[in-house]
Amino acid sequence: MNKFLICVDTSDPKKRQKLNKILLRFGERVQYSVFEFLLNETDELKLKSQIKTRIKIDNTIQINIYYLPENYILKIERLGTGNIAPITDAKSVYF
């Protein structure tokens, strides 16, 4: 299983909405533009394929993927319980 974060920055609201829907099918939103994933290799490839085929990658969007080491869960510290935008269709992923 691969553990990673995807961070999104875009000025295009339509791209953001479309990308958010794709990301929420595979992972969990932890901040407005940050998503966590725990996926096997097949699902990771499906996720990347959907991003590449459905989102036009140009100078209006940046998508960063940060791979986490096996023991990353011991190194995450969350401060505060601030609310992000309401999420109704998120699929929870527990690490």
DSSP file (Angstrom, degrees, kcal/mol; ACC not computed):
  #  RESIDUE AA STRUCTURE BP1 BP2  ACC     N-H-->O    O-->H-N    N-H-->O    O-->H-N    TCO  KAPPA ALPHA  PHI   PSI    X-CA   Y-CA   Z-CA
    1    1 A M              0   0    0      0, 0.0     2,-0.5     0, 0.0    39,-0.2   0.000 360.0 360.0 360.0 137.4    0.0    0.0    0.0
    2    2 A N  E     -A   39   0A   0     37,-3.7    37,-2.4     2,-0.0     2,-0.5  -0.868 360.0-157.9-103.0 131.9    1.2    3.5   -0.9
    3    3 A K  E     +A   38   0A   0     65,-0.5    65,-3.1    -2,-0.5     2,-0.3  -0.929  29.4 143.6-109.7 128.1    0.6    6.3    1.5
    4    4 A F  E     -AB  37  67A   0     33,-1.8    33,-2.3    -2,-0.5     2,-0.4  -0.990  40.0-129.8-158.7 163.6    0.7    9.8    0.1
    5    5 A L  E     -AB  36  66A   0     61,-2.5    61,-2.8    -2,-0.3     2,-0.5  -0.899  13.8-155.3-113.6 146.1   -0.7   13.3    0.1
    6    6 A I  E     -AB  35  65A   0     29,-2.3    29,-2.3    -2,-0.4     2,-0.5  -0.995   8.9-166.3-121.2 126.7   -1.9   15.3   -2.9
    7    7 A C  E     -AB  34  64A   0     57,-2.7    57,-2.7    -2,-0.5     2,-0.4  -0.942   7.2-161.1-113.3 132.0   -1.9   19.1   -2.6
    8    8 A V  E     + B   0  63A   0     25,-2.6     2,-0.4    -2,-0.5    55,-0.2  -0.910  14.5 177.5-119.2 137.6   -3.8   21.1   -5.2
    9    9 A D  E     + B   0  62A   0     53,-2.3    53,-2.4    -2,-0.4     2,-0.3  -0.946  19.5 148.4-138.0 117.8   -3.4   24.8   -6.2
   10   10 A T  E     - B   0  61A   0     -2,-0.4    51,-0.2    51,-0.2    50,-0.1  -0.998  41.5-155.0-149.2 147.3   -5.6   26.2   -9.0
   11   11 A S  S    S+     0   0    0     49,-1.6    50,-0.1    -2,-0.3    -1,-0.1   0.432  78.1  90.9 -95.1  -2.2   -7.2   29.4  -10.0
   12   12 A D     >  -     0   0    0     48,-0.6     4,-2.4     1,-0.2     5,-0.2  -0.840  59.7-164.0-100.6 107.4   -9.8   27.6  -12.1
   13   13 A P  H  > S+     0   0    0      0, 0.0     4,-2.4     0, 0.0     5,-0.2   0.832  89.1  53.7 -61.5 -33.4  -12.9   26.8  -10.0
   14   14 A K  H  > S+     0   0    0      2,-0.2     4,-2.3     1,-0.2     5,-0.2   0.918 110.8  45.9 -67.7 -42.5  -14.2   24.3  -12.6
   15   15 A K  H  > S+     0   0    0      2,-0.2     4,-3.0     1,-0.2     5,-0.2   0.917 112.1  52.4 -63.4 -42.3  -10.9   22.4  -12.6
   16   16 A R  H  X S+     0   0    0     -4,-2.4     4,-2.8     1,-0.2    -2,-0.2   0.929 111.2  46.2 -59.7 -46.7  -10.9   22.5   -8.8
   17   17 A Q  H  X S+     0   0    0     -4,-2.4     4,-1.9     2,-0.2    -1,-0.2   0.922 114.8  46.4 -63.4 -45.3  -14.4   21.0   -8.6
   18   18 A K  H  X S+     0   0    0     -4,-2.3     4,-1.7     1,-0.2    -2,-0.2   0.917 115.1  46.6 -63.9 -44.3  -13.7   18.3  -11.1
   19   19 A L  H  X S+     0   0    0     -4,-3.0     4,-2.8     1,-0.2     5,-0.2   0.903 108.5  55.5 -66.3 -41.1  -10.4   17.4   -9.5
   20   20 A N  H  X S+     0   0    0     -4,-2.8     4,-2.6    -5,-0.2    -1,-0.2   0.902 106.0  52.1 -58.1 -41.6  -11.9   17.3   -6.0
   21   21 A K  H  X S+     0   0    0     -4,-1.9     4,-0.8     2,-0.2    -1,-0.2   0.911 111.5  46.5 -61.8 -42.2  -14.5   14.8   -7.1
   22   22 A I  H >X S+     0   0    0     -4,-1.7     3,-0.9     1,-0.2     4,-0.6   0.951 114.0  47.3 -63.9 -48.9  -11.8   12.5   -8.5
   23   23 A L  H >X S+     0   0    0     -4,-2.8     4,-2.3     1,-0.3     3,-1.1   0.870 107.3  56.1 -63.6 -38.2   -9.7   12.8   -5.4
   24   24 A L  H 3< S+     0   0    0     -4,-2.6    67,-0.9     1,-0.3    -1,-0.3   0.705  98.3  62.9 -70.3 -18.5  -12.6   12.2   -3.0
   25   25 A R  H << S+     0   0    0     -3,-0.9    -1,-0.3    -4,-0.8    -2,-0.2   0.758 118.0  27.1 -71.3 -23.9  -13.3    8.9   -4.8
   26   26 A F  H << S+     0   0    0     -3,-1.1    12,-0.4    -4,-0.6    -2,-0.2   0.668 126.9   6.8-112.4 -23.4   -9.9    7.6   -3.7
   27   27 A G  S  < S-     0   0    0     -4,-2.3    64,-0.8    10,-0.1     2,-0.4  -0.644  73.4 -84.8-146.0-162.6   -9.0    9.4   -0.5
   28   28 A E  E     -C   36   0A   0      8,-2.3     8,-3.1    -2,-0.2     2,-0.4  -0.955  30.3-126.1-124.2 134.9   -9.9   11.8    2.2
   29   29 A R  E     +C   35   0A   0     -2,-0.4     6,-0.3     6,-0.2     3,-0.1  -0.659  28.5 171.7 -77.8 129.8   -9.8   15.6    2.3
   30   30 A V  E    S+     0   0A   0      4,-2.6     2,-0.3    -2,-0.4     5,-0.2   0.612  71.4   7.8-112.3 -21.4   -7.8   16.8    5.3
   31   31 A Q  E >  S-C   34   0A   0      3,-1.7     3,-1.2    53,-0.0    -1,-0.4  -0.903  96.6 -83.5-145.9 174.5   -7.6   20.4    4.4
   32   32 A Y  T 3  S+     0   0    0     -2,-0.3    52,-0.0     1,-0.3    -3,-0.0   0.861 127.6  14.2 -52.5 -42.5   -9.3   22.5    1.7
   33   33 A S  T 3  S+     0   0    0     -4,-0.0   -25,-2.6    -3,-0.0     2,-0.4   0.090 112.2  88.3-122.1  22.4   -6.7   21.6   -1.0
   34   34 A V  E <   -AC   7  31A   0     -3,-1.2    -4,-2.6   -27,-0.2    -3,-1.7  -0.986  50.8-175.6-127.1 131.8   -4.9   18.6    0.7
   35   35 A F  E     -AC   6  29A   0    -29,-2.3   -29,-2.3    -2,-0.4     2,-0.3  -0.961  14.0-144.4-128.9 142.6   -6.0   15.0    0.4
   36   36 A E  E     -AC   5  28A   0     -8,-3.1    -8,-2.3    -2,-0.4     2,-0.4  -0.833  18.6-171.1-106.2 145.6   -4.6   11.8    2.1
   37   37 A F  E     -A    4   0A   0    -33,-2.3   -33,-1.8    -2,-0.3     2,-0.3  -0.989  23.8-177.3-137.7 144.3   -4.5    8.4    0.4
   38   38 A L  E     +A    3   0A   0    -12,-0.4     2,-0.3    -2,-0.4   -35,-0.2  -0.850  36.9 155.6-134.7  98.2   -3.7    4.8    1.3
   39   39 A L  E     -A    2   0A   0    -37,-2.4   -37,-3.7    -2,-0.3     2,-0.1  -0.916  43.4-121.0-131.2 148.7   -3.9    2.9   -2.0
   40   40 A N     >  -     0   0    0     -2,-0.3     4,-2.3   -39,-0.2     5,-0.2  -0.366  46.5 -97.2 -75.6 170.4   -2.6   -0.2   -3.6
   41   41 A E  H  > S+     0   0    0      1,-0.2     4,-2.2     2,-0.2     5,-0.2   0.868 122.6  53.5 -60.8 -39.0   -0.6    0.2   -6.8
   42   42 A T  H  > S+     0   0    0      1,-0.2     4,-2.0     2,-0.2    -1,-0.2   0.932 111.9  43.8 -62.3 -47.7   -3.5   -0.5   -9.1
   43   43 A D  H  > S+     0   0    0      2,-0.2     4,-2.6     1,-0.2    -1,-0.2   0.856 111.0  55.3 -68.6 -34.1   -5.8    2.1   -7.5
   44   44 A E  H  X S+     0   0    0     -4,-2.3     4,-2.4     2,-0.2    -1,-0.2   0.921 109.1  47.4 -62.6 -42.6   -2.9    4.6   -7.4
   45   45 A L  H  X S+     0   0    0     -4,-2.2     4,-2.3     2,-0.2    -2,-0.2   0.886 111.0  51.7 -65.5 -38.5   -2.5    4.2  -11.1
   46   46 A K  H  X S+     0   0    0     -4,-2.0     4,-2.6     2,-0.2    -2,-0.2   0.927 109.8  49.9 -61.8 -45.2   -6.2    4.6  -11.7
   47   47 A L  H  X S+     0   0    0     -4,-2.6     4,-2.2     1,-0.2    -2,-0.2   0.950 113.0  45.0 -58.8 -51.1   -6.2    7.8   -9.7
   48   48 A K  H  X S+     0   0    0     -4,-2.4     4,-2.5     1,-0.2    -1,-0.2   0.878 112.4  52.6 -62.8 -38.1   -3.3    9.3  -11.7
   49   49 A S  H  X S+     0   0    0     -4,-2.3     4,-2.3     2,-0.2     5,-0.2   0.920 108.9  49.0 -64.1 -43.9   -4.8    8.1  -14.9
   50   50 A Q  H  X S+     0   0    0     -4,-2.6     4,-2.1     2,-0.2     5,-0.3   0.901 111.7  49.7 -63.2 -39.9   -8.2    9.8  -14.1
   51   51 A I  H  X S+     0   0    0     -4,-2.2     4,-1.9    -5,-0.2    -2,-0.2   0.952 113.4  45.7 -61.7 -48.2   -6.4   13.0  -13.2
   52   52 A K  H  < S+     0   0    0     -4,-2.5     5,-0.2     1,-0.2    -2,-0.2   0.829 118.9  40.6 -66.8 -32.9   -4.3   13.0  -16.4
   53   53 A T  H  < S+     0   0    0     -4,-2.3    -1,-0.2    -5,-0.2    -2,-0.2   0.758 123.2  35.8 -89.0 -24.4   -7.3   12.3  -18.7
   54   54 A R  H  < S+     0   0    0     -4,-2.1     2,-0.5    -5,-0.2    -2,-0.2   0.629 108.9  62.3-105.2 -15.3   -9.9   14.5  -17.1
   55   55 A I  S  < S-     0   0    0     -4,-1.9     2,-0.8    -5,-0.3    -1,-0.1  -0.950  76.1-134.0-116.8 126.1   -8.0   17.5  -16.0
   56   56 A K        -     0   0    0     -2,-0.5     2,-0.7    -3,-0.1    -3,-0.1  -0.672  22.8-146.8 -77.1 112.6   -6.2   19.8  -18.5
   57   57 A I        +     0   0    0     -2,-0.8     2,-0.2    -5,-0.2     5,-0.1  -0.726  43.9 126.7 -85.4 115.0   -2.8   20.3  -16.9
   58   58 A D  S >  S-     0   0    0     -2,-0.7     3,-1.4     3,-0.1     0, 0.0  -0.681  76.7 -61.5-146.8-161.2   -1.6   23.8  -17.8
   59   59 A N  T 3  S+     0   0    0      1,-0.2    -2,-0.1    -2,-0.2     3,-0.1   0.401 121.6  68.1 -79.0   6.3   -0.3   26.9  -16.0
   60   60 A T  T 3  S+     0   0    0      1,-0.1   -49,-1.6   -50,-0.1   -48,-0.6   0.412 101.0  48.3 -99.5   0.9   -3.6   27.4  -14.1
   61   61 A I  E <   -B   10   0A   0     -3,-1.4     2,-0.4   -51,-0.2   -51,-0.2  -0.998  54.1-172.2-144.6 143.4   -3.1   24.3  -11.9
   62   62 A Q  E     -B    9   0A   0    -53,-2.4   -53,-2.3    -2,-0.4     2,-0.5  -0.993   6.3-173.2-134.1 129.2   -0.4   22.7   -9.8
   63   63 A I  E     -B    8   0A   0     -2,-0.4     2,-0.4   -55,-0.2   -55,-0.2  -0.980   5.4-170.1-124.1 118.0   -0.8   19.2   -8.3
   64   64 A N  E     -B    7   0A   0    -57,-2.7   -57,-2.7    -2,-0.5     2,-0.5  -0.918   6.6-159.0-111.4 134.3    1.9   17.9   -5.9
   65   65 A I  E     -B    6   0A   0     -2,-0.4     2,-0.6   -59,-0.2   -59,-0.2  -0.959   5.9-167.8-113.3 122.9    2.1   14.3   -4.7
   66   66 A Y  E     -B    5   0A   0    -61,-2.8   -61,-2.5    -2,-0.5     2,-0.3  -0.943  11.1-148.4-113.9 113.0    4.1   13.7   -1.5
   67   67 A Y  E     -B    4   0A   0     -2,-0.6   -63,-0.3   -63,-0.2   -65,-0.0  -0.629  13.3-145.8 -82.9 137.7    4.8   10.1   -0.7
   68   68 A L        -     0   0    0    -65,-3.1   -65,-0.5    -2,-0.3     5,-0.0  -0.798  15.8-112.8-106.6 143.8    5.0    9.2    2.9
   69   69 A P    >   -     0   0    0      0, 0.0     3,-2.1     0, 0.0     4,-0.2  -0.258  37.3 -99.3 -69.5 162.8    7.3    6.6    4.6
   70   70 A E  T 3  S+     0   0    0      1,-0.3     3,-0.4     2,-0.1    -2,-0.0   0.847 123.0  43.6 -50.2 -42.1    5.9    3.5    6.1
   71   71 A N  T >  S+     0   0    0      1,-0.2     3,-1.4     2,-0.1     4,-0.3   0.108  76.6 120.0 -95.3  23.5    6.0    4.8    9.7
   72   72 A Y  G X   +     0   0    0     -3,-2.1     3,-2.5     1,-0.3     4,-0.4   0.810  59.8  71.1 -59.1 -32.1    4.6    8.3    8.8
   73   73 A I  G >  S+     0   0    0     -3,-0.4     3,-0.8     1,-0.3    -1,-0.3   0.805  93.4  56.8 -59.4 -29.6    1.5    7.9   11.0
   74   74 A L  G <  S+     0   0    0     -3,-1.4    -1,-0.3     1,-0.2    -2,-0.2   0.631 106.9  50.8 -73.9 -12.5    3.8    8.3   14.1
   75   75 A K  G <  S+     0   0    0     -3,-2.5     2,-0.5    -4,-0.3    -1,-0.2   0.333  82.7 104.6-109.9   5.5    5.0   11.6   12.8
   76   76 A I    <   -     0   0    0     -3,-0.8     2,-0.5    -4,-0.4    -3,-0.0  -0.774  44.1-178.0 -91.2 128.8    1.8   13.4   12.0
   77   77 A E        -     0   0    0     -2,-0.5     2,-0.5     2,-0.0    -3,-0.0  -0.989   6.0-165.8-126.1 123.3    0.8   16.0   14.5
   78   78 A R        -     0   0    0     -2,-0.5     2,-0.5     3,-0.0    -2,-0.0  -0.934   1.0-165.4-112.5 127.9   -2.5   17.9   14.0
   79   79 A L        +     0   0    0     -2,-0.5     3,-0.3     3,-0.0    -2,-0.0  -0.945  56.1   0.8-112.7 127.7   -3.2   21.0   16.0
   80   80 A G        -     0   0    0     -2,-0.5     0, 0.0     1,-0.2     0, 0.0   0.033  66.3-114.7  84.0 164.5   -6.7   22.4   16.1
   81   81 A T        +     0   0    0      2,-0.0    -1,-0.2    -3,-0.0    -3,-0.0  -0.186  45.9 171.9-129.7  38.8   -9.9   21.1   14.7
   82   82 A G        -     0   0    0     -3,-0.3     2,-0.3     1,-0.1    -3,-0.0  -0.126  32.7-116.2 -53.2 145.5  -10.6   23.9   12.2
   83   83 A N        -     0   0    0    -52,-0.0     2,-0.2     1,-0.0    -1,-0.1  -0.640  26.7-162.8 -86.3 140.6  -13.5   23.3    9.9
   84   84 A I        -     0   0    0     -2,-0.3     3,-0.1     1,-0.2   -53,-0.0  -0.531  48.2 -53.6-106.3-178.0  -13.0   23.1    6.1
   85   85 A A  S    S-     0   0    0     -2,-0.2    -1,-0.2     1,-0.1   -54,-0.0  -0.258  76.5 -87.3 -54.7 141.7  -15.6   23.4    3.4
   86   86 A P        -     0   0    0      0, 0.0     2,-0.5     0, 0.0    -1,-0.1  -0.230  43.3-158.1 -54.9 137.7  -18.5   21.0    4.0
   87   87 A I        +     0   0    0      1,-0.1    -3,-0.0    -3,-0.1     0, 0.0  -0.977  23.9 162.6-123.0 119.0  -17.8   17.6    2.5
   88   88 A T  S    S+     0   0    0     -2,-0.5    -1,-0.1     1,-0.1     0, 0.0   0.666  76.5  41.9-108.2 -21.4  -20.8   15.4    1.8
   89   89 A D  S    S+     0   0    0      2,-0.1     2,-0.1     0, 0.0    -1,-0.1   0.122  79.2 134.5-115.7  22.1  -19.4   12.8   -0.6
   90   90 A A        -     0   0    0      1,-0.0     2,-0.6   -64,-0.0   -62,-0.1  -0.460  48.4-140.9 -74.4 142.9  -16.0   12.1    1.0
   91   91 A K        -     0   0    0    -67,-0.9     2,-0.1   -64,-0.8    -2,-0.1  -0.923  24.0-129.1-101.7 118.2  -14.9    8.5    1.4
   92   92 A S        -     0   0    0     -2,-0.6     2,-0.4   -64,-0.1   -64,-0.1  -0.434  21.4-167.6 -73.0 139.2  -13.2    8.0    4.7
   93   93 A V        -     0   0    0     -2,-0.1     2,-0.5   -57,-0.0   -65,-0.1  -0.994   4.9-158.5-126.2 123.7   -9.8    6.4    4.8
   94   94 A Y              0   0    0     -2,-0.4    -2,-0.0     1,-0.1   -56,-0.0  -0.893 360.0 360.0-106.7 130.3   -8.4    5.3    8.1
   95   95 A F              0   0    0     -2,-0.5    -1,-0.1   -22,-0.0   -22,-0.1   0.409 360.0 360.0 -98.7 360.0   -4.7    4.8    8.4
